[in-house]
Amino acid sequence: MTVYTNRLHETDISTIDSSTSDAADSALSLAVLDLDSELAYWRNHYRGLVDRPGLRYSDYEPAVKLGLDAYMRSRGRTLEEMQDGIGVCYRRTRGASRLDWDEARTVVEAAWGRLEQRSSPP
């Protein structure tokens, strides 16, 4: 199991990891993420996020990981506040993914939304 914490994991997303206050950092409800479990969920639920035939999970995975990472680093910021930096990061880190940024944005939003929903009080 890969455990992801918003303080220990470092990736190539430094462009969206700006300094924030301690109050915003402490407001983060979801402080630890089982990355293996989350990626397994998306391996089984990625179809239909982008309406284009022939795509594989490997096309979606960079955007899924970016959405998860961005949420864990958000420290109280909204997806809209981070959108420009996330787009720049995706273009740099997408690898062989066939998703352009407009398509990947949908996947990033879905991954972010799932974590946001899970971190909200019942």
Secondary structure as a PSIPRED ss2 file (coil, helix, strand):
# PSIPRED VFORMAT (PSIPRED V4.0)

   1 M C   1.000  0.000  0.000
   2 T C   1.000  0.000  0.000
   3 V E   0.000  0.000  1.000
   4 Y E   0.000  0.000  1.000
   5 T E   0.000  0.000  1.000
   6 N C   1.000  0.000  0.000
   7 R C   1.000  0.000  0.000
   8 L C   1.000  0.000  0.000
   9 H C   1.000  0.000  0.000
  10 E C   1.000  0.000  0.000
  11 T C   1.000  0.000  0.000
  12 D C   1.000  0.000  0.000
  13 I C   1.000  0.000  0.000
  14 S H   0.000  1.000  0.000
  15 T H   0.000  1.000  0.000
  16 I H   0.000  1.000  0.000
  17 D C   1.000  0.000  0.000
  18 S C   1.000  0.000  0.000
  19 S C   1.000  0.000  0.000
  20 T C   1.000  0.000  0.000
  21 S C   1.000  0.000  0.000
  22 D H   0.000  1.000  0.000
  23 A H   0.000  1.000  0.000
  24 A H   0.000  1.000  0.000
  25 D H   0.000  1.000  0.000
  26 S H   0.000  1.000  0.000
  27 A C   1.000  0.000  0.000
  28 L C   1.000  0.000  0.000
  29 S C   1.000  0.000  0.000
  30 L C   1.000  0.000  0.000
  31 A C   1.000  0.000  0.000
  32 V E   0.000  0.000  1.000
  33 L E   0.000  0.000  1.000
  34 D E   0.000  0.000  1.000
  35 L H   0.000  1.000  0.000
  36 D H   0.000  1.000  0.000
  37 S H   0.000  1.000  0.000
  38 E H   0.000  1.000  0.000
  39 L H   0.000  1.000  0.000
  40 A H   0.000  1.000  0.000
  41 Y H   0.000  1.000  0.000
  42 W H   0.000  1.000  0.000
  43 R H   0.000  1.000  0.000
  44 N H   0.000  1.000  0.000
  45 H H   0.000  1.000  0.000
  46 Y C   1.000  0.000  0.000
  47 R C   1.000  0.000  0.000
  48 G C   1.000  0.000  0.000
  49 L C   1.000  0.000  0.000
  50 V C   1.000  0.000  0.000
  51 D C   1.000  0.000  0.000
  52 R C   1.000  0.000  0.000
  53 P C   1.000  0.000  0.000
  54 G C   1.000  0.000  0.000
  55 L C   1.000  0.000  0.000
  56 R C   1.000  0.000  0.000
  57 Y H   0.000  1.000  0.000
  58 S H   0.000  1.000  0.000
  59 D H   0.000  1.000  0.000
  60 Y H   0.000  1.000  0.000
  61 E H   0.000  1.000  0.000
  62 P H   0.000  1.000  0.000
  63 A H   0.000  1.000  0.000
  64 V H   0.000  1.000  0.000
  65 K H   0.000  1.000  0.000
  66 L H   0.000  1.000  0.000
  67 G H   0.000  1.000  0.000
  68 L H   0.000  1.000  0.000
  69 D H   0.000  1.000  0.000
  70 A H   0.000  1.000  0.000
  71 Y H   0.000  1.000  0.000
  72 M H   0.000  1.000  0.000
  73 R H   0.000  1.000  0.000
  74 S C   1.000  0.000  0.000
  75 R C   1.000  0.000  0.000
  76 G C   1.000  0.000  0.000
  77 R C   1.000  0.000  0.000
  78 T C   1.000  0.000  0.000
  79 L H   0.000  1.000  0.000
  80 E H   0.000  1.000  0.000
  81 E H   0.000  1.000  0.000
  82 M H   0.000  1.000  0.000
  83 Q H   0.000  1.000  0.000
  84 D H   0.000  1.000  0.000
  85 G H   0.000  1.000  0.000
  86 I H   0.000  1.000  0.000
  87 G H   0.000  1.000  0.000
  88 V H   0.000  1.000  0.000
  89 C H   0.000  1.000  0.000
  90 Y H   0.000  1.000  0.000
  91 R H   0.000  1.000  0.000
  92 R H   0.000  1.000  0.000
  93 T H   0.000  1.000  0.000
  94 R C   1.000  0.000  0.000
  95 G C   1.000  0.000  0.000
  96 A C   1.000  0.000  0.000
  97 S C   1.000  0.000  0.000
  98 R C   1.000  0.000  0.000
  99 L C   1.000  0.000  0.000
 100 D C   1.000  0.000  0.000
 101 W H   0.000  1.000  0.000
 102 D H   0.000  1.000  0.000
 103 E H   0.000  1.000  0.000
 104 A H   0.000  1.000  0.000
 105 R H   0.000  1.000  0.000
 106 T H   0.000  1.000  0.000
 107 V H   0.000  1.000  0.000
 108 V H   0.000  1.000  0.000
 109 E H   0.000  1.000  0.000
 110 A H   0.000  1.000  0.000
 111 A H   0.000  1.000  0.000
 112 W H   0.000  1.000  0.000
 113 G H   0.000  1.000  0.000
 114 R H   0.000  1.000  0.000
 115 L H   0.000  1.000  0.000
 116 E H   0.000  1.000  0.000
 117 Q H   0.000  1.000  0.000
 118 R H   0.000  1.000  0.000
 119 S H   0.000  1.000  0.000
 120 S C   1.000  0.000  0.000
 121 P C   1.000  0.000  0.000
 122 P C   1.000  0.000  0.000
